[in-house]
Amino acid sequence: MIRPSLARLRTAWGAVLADLPDEERGDVPGWVLITLMTAGLVVVIWALAGPALSQLFQQAIDQVSSF
């Protein structure tokens, strides 16, 4: 198996990006912000709902185990 060199991959990727119109390149800072905000929401929801979900899961396991 032949692995292309990193330099060749960078050159190929640069050519692909150069062919794209500016509006097609995306908004990287915007996507980073969306990703960070989503991760923050997951952490907050997990912190608030985690104990209740654990208790609910334990109750379900106890009911199944009692049979």
N, C-alpha and C positions, 0 to 999 in steps of 0.2 A: 504494500500500500504506500503510495507516494503522498506525503504531506506537503501542501503548499507552504512556502515560506511566509512568515508574518509580513514581510515587506510587500510581497505580491498581493496578499489579502488587503493590506491597507491601501495599496494603489487601486485595486479593483473596487473597494468600497468608496474611495474618494471619487472615482469615475462615476459610480452610481449616484452619489450625492450631487455631483456637479451637474448631472443631467436633470435633476429634479428642479422644478420651479421653486422659488423661495417660499411660497405659501404651503408647499407640500413637505417642507422639512420638519414641521411641527414646532411646538412651543415647549421646549424642554423645561424651563423654569416653572411653567404652569403645571406640567405633569409631575414634576418633583413636589410641588406644593400639594397637589391633589393626593399623591401617594402618602405624604407625611400626614395630611389631615385625616385620611382614611385610617392609617395606622393609629393615630391618636384616638379616633372614635372607637376603634376596636378595643384599645386598652381601657378606655373609660367604660364602655359597655361591659367588658369582661369584668372589670373591678366591681361594678354595681350588680351585675346579674350572676357573677360566678358562684357565690355561695348559694343562691337560690337554685341555680341549675344543678349544682352538686347535690344538694338535698333532694331535689326532684329525682335525679338519677339514682341516688341511694335508696329512695323509697321504691322506685320501680324494681331495682335489683332485689330488695327485700321481699317484695310481693312475689316475684318470680321464684325466688329461693324457697319460699314457704310452702310451695306445692310439693 
